[in-house]
């Protein structure tokens, strides 16, 4: 397609150049006819002037024979005096100058490149810094601002402020899995374990593959004494990330707690009726 478009473009340029050359040839032909007509007119006028001068000489000789006086006292040929002052060489030079101007104008019309290179470097630099082509100002998403503010508060150890930021985020977007998961972490730091379990469950409802939500719910359940439930959550997290050392360590701790709890259970025999 690129070759075909290039060939088509070159053919169009050649056609335009030929049409311009033809028009130029036509203009030159018209100028030649005008120059020939001017030369013929000058030749005719010169012949008329010579004829009139011959007639004047004849009249002058006849008058001198008749009166013995010069013809200058009785005749004043204005056309003859103007012809004496006419400079033929200057007229021919003027005609040559017109032909040169025609050739220069035609050469400029046949060369379209100056029109392309008429833009200067300063104009290009000015247009490059024009405020019209600057990108529009990008406004930050308020939900993203709340998330970033909550994360910053968590890093500073201010879990209460982080919980408030994440709560505002969930008001703006109740389907934000990140909002529930991060607020569960804030509740863990605030030791609000039941609320942490609820937020972790909502986060897993939106994204069951989120490993941190499984770990946070397991931590909250373990703190409330639901060790076997925490153990199940950590086993799911380990299936998602088998090489995660934090999950492996927490799972071993919970499994040890479950074993110790089973050992401490009283050995009671039930009677079957």
C-alpha positions in Angstrom: 0.0 0.0 0.0 2.9 2.4 0.7 4.4 1.8 -2.7 1.1 2.3 -4.5 0.4 5.6 -2.6 3.9 6.8 -3.4 3.5 6.0 -7.1 0.1 7.7 -7.1 1.6 10.8 -5.4 4.5 10.9 -7.9 2.1 10.6 -10.9 0.0 13.5 -9.5 3.2 15.6 -9.0 4.3 14.8 -12.6 0.8 15.7 -14.0 0.9 19.0 -12.0 4.4 19.8 -13.3 3.3 19.1 -16.9 0.3 21.3 -16.7 2.4 24.1 -15.2 4.9 23.7 -18.1 2.2 23.8 -20.7 0.7 26.9 -19.2 4.2 28.4 -19.1 4.7 27.6 -22.8 1.4 29.2 -23.6 2.3 32.3 -21.7 5.6 32.5 -23.5 3.9 32.1 -26.9 1.5 35.0 -26.0 4.5 37.1 -25.0 6.3 36.3 -28.2 3.3 37.3 -30.3 3.0 40.6 -28.3 6.7 41.3 -28.9 6.4 40.6 -32.6 3.4 42.9 -32.8 5.4 45.6 -31.0 8.4 45.2 -33.4 6.1 45.3 -36.4 4.4 48.4 -35.0 7.8 50.0 -34.5 8.9 49.1 -38.0 5.7 50.6 -39.5 6.1 53.7 -37.5 9.8 54.0 -38.6 8.7 53.6 -42.2 6.1 56.3 -41.8 8.6 58.6 -40.2 11.1 58.0 -43.0 8.4 58.7 -45.6 7.3 61.8 -43.8 10.9 63.0 -43.7 11.3 62.4 -47.4 8.1 64.4 -48.1 9.3 67.2 -45.9 12.7 67.3 -47.7 10.8 67.5 -51.0 8.5 70.3 -49.7 11.5 72.1 -48.3 13.4 71.9 -51.6 10.4 73.2 -53.5 9.8 76.0 -51.1 13.5 77.0 -51.3 13.3 77.1 -55.0 10.1 79.2 -54.9 10.9 81.6 -52.1 14.6 81.1 -51.5 13.9 80.7 -47.7 14.4 77.8 -45.4 11.5 75.5 -44.4 12.4 75.8 -40.7 10.7 79.2 -40.6 7.3 77.8 -41.8 7.2 74.1 -40.6 7.6 72.4 -37.2 7.1 68.7 -37.3 6.5 67.6 -33.7 6.4 63.9 -34.6 9.7 64.1 -36.4 11.3 65.8 -33.4 9.9 63.1 -31.0 11.3 60.4 -33.3 14.7 62.0 -33.1 14.7 61.7 -29.3 13.4 58.1 -29.4 16.1 55.6 -28.1 15.6 52.3 -29.8 18.3 50.5 -27.8 16.6 51.4 -24.5 13.3 50.1 -25.8 14.9 46.8 -26.7 16.6 46.5 -23.3 13.2 47.1 -21.7 11.7 44.3 -23.8 14.6 42.0 -22.7 14.0 42.8 -19.1 10.3 41.9 -19.4 11.3 38.5 -20.8 13.7 37.9 -17.9 11.0 38.8 -15.4 8.6 36.3 -17.1 11.2 33.5 -16.9 11.9 34.2 -13.2 8.2 34.2 -12.4 7.7 30.9 -14.3 10.7 29.3 -12.6 9.3 30.2 -9.1 5.9 28.8 -10.0 7.4 25.5 -11.1 9.3 25.0 -7.8 6.9 24.3 -4.9 9.6 23.6 -2.4 10.0 27.2 -1.0 6.4 27.1 0.2 7.2 24.0 2.3 10.4 25.5 3.8 8.9 28.9 4.5 8.4 28.1 8.2 11.4 29.2 10.2 13.0 27.5 13.1 11.9 30.3 15.5 8.3 29.8 14.4 8.6 26.0 15.1 10.1 26.7 18.6 7.3 29.2 19.3 4.6 26.8 18.3 6.2 24.0 20.4 5.8 26.1 23.6 2.3 27.3 22.7 -0.1 26.8 25.6 -2.7 25.4 23.2 -0.8 22.1 22.8 0.0 21.6 26.5 -1.7 18.5 28.0 -4.7 19.2 30.1 -4.4 19.2 33.9 -5.1 15.8 35.3 -7.3 15.7 38.4 -6.7 12.9 40.9 -9.4 10.5 41.8 -10.8 11.3 45.3 -11.1 7.5 45.9 -7.4 7.1 45.2 -6.6 10.1 47.4 -8.4 8.5 50.3 -6.5 5.2 49.7 -3.1 7.0 49.7 -4.0 9.0 52.8 -5.0 5.8 54.6 -1.8 4.1 53.6 0.3 7.0 54.8 -1.5 7.0 58.1 -0.8 3.2 58.5 2.9 3.8 57.9 2.9 6.5 60.5 1.2 4.2 63.0 -2.1 6.2 63.1 -4.5 3.4 62.7 -7.5 5.4 63.8 -7.0 8.0 61.0 -6.4 5.3 58.5 -9.7 3.6 59.4 -11.5 6.9 58.9 -9.9 7.4 55.5 -10.7 3.9 54.4 -14.3 4.4 55.6 -14.6 7.5 53.4 -13.2 5.5 50.5 -15.9 2.8 51.0 -18.6 5.5 51.1 -17.5 6.7 47.7 -17.0 3.2 46.3 -18.8 0.4 48.3 -17.4 -2.2 45.9 -13.7 -1.4 46.6 -12.0 -4.7 47.6 -8.9 -2.7 48.5 -10.9 -0.5 50.9 -12.3 -3.5 52.8 -8.9 -5.2 53.0 -7.0 -2.2 54.2 -9.6 -1.2 56.7 -9.4 -4.8 58.1 -5.7 -4.2 58.7 -6.5 -0.9 60.5 -9.1 -2.8 62.7 -6.4 -5.4 63.5 -4.1 -2.6 64.7 -7.0 -1.2 66.8 -7.7 -4.6 68.2 -11.2 -4.5 66.7 -11.0 -8.2 65.7 -14.7 -8.8 65.0 -14.8 -5.8 62.6 -11.6 -7.0 61.0 -13.2 -10.4 60.4 -16.3 -8.7 58.7 -14.1 -6.5 56.5 -11.9 -9.4 55.5 -14.9 -11.5 54.6 -16.3 -8.6 52.4 -12.9 -8.3 50.7 -12.8 -12.1 50.0 -16.3 -11.9 48.6 -15.1 -9.4 46.1 -11.7 -11.1 45.4 -11.3 -14.7 46.8 -7.7 -14.8 45.5 -6.5 -12.0 47.8 -4.0 -13.7 50.1 -3.7 -10.9 52.6 -7.4 -10.9 53.3 -7.1 -14.6 54.2 -4.2 -13.9 56.5 -5.9 -10.9 58.2 -9.1 -12.9 58.8 -7.0 -15.8 60.2 -5.2 -13.4 62.5 -8.4 -11.9 63.8 -10.0 -15.3 64.3 -6.9 -16.5 66.1 -7.1 -13.6 68.5 -10.7 -14.4 69.3 -9.9 -18.0 70.0 -11.2 -19.5 66.7 -7.9 -21.4 66.2 -9.2 -24.1 63.8 -11.0 -21.5 61.6 -7.8 -19.5 61.5 -5.9 -22.6 60.6 -8.3 -23.2 57.7 -7.8 -19.6 56.4 -4.0 -20.0 56.5 -4.1 -23.2 54.7 -6.1 -21.6 51.9 -3.5 -18.7 51.8 -0.7 -21.3 51.6 -2.4 -22.9 48.6 -2.4 -19.4 46.9 1.2 -18.7 47.8 3.1 -21.8 48.7 6.5 -20.1 49.0 5.3 -17.3 51.3 7.4 -17.7 54.5 5.1 -15.4 56.5 2.1 -17.7 55.8 4.2 -20.8 56.6 5.3 -19.3 60.0 1.8 -18.3 61.0 0.3 -21.6 60.0 2.9 -23.5 62.2 2.0 -21.3 65.1 -1.7 -21.8 64.7 -1.3 -25.6 64.2 0.8 -25.7 67.5 -1.9 -23.8 69.3 -4.6 -26.2 68.0 -2.6 -29.2 69.2 -2.0 -27.7 72.6 -5.7 -26.9 73.0 -6.6 -30.5 72.1 -4.2 -31.8 74.7 -5.7 -29.7 77.4 -9.2 -30.9 76.7 -10.6 -33.1 79.5 -10.9 -36.8 78.8 -14.6 -37.3 79.5 -16.3 -40.6 78.7 -19.8 -40.3 77.6 -22.4 -42.9 78.3 -24.3 -44.1 75.4 -27.9 -45.0 76.3 
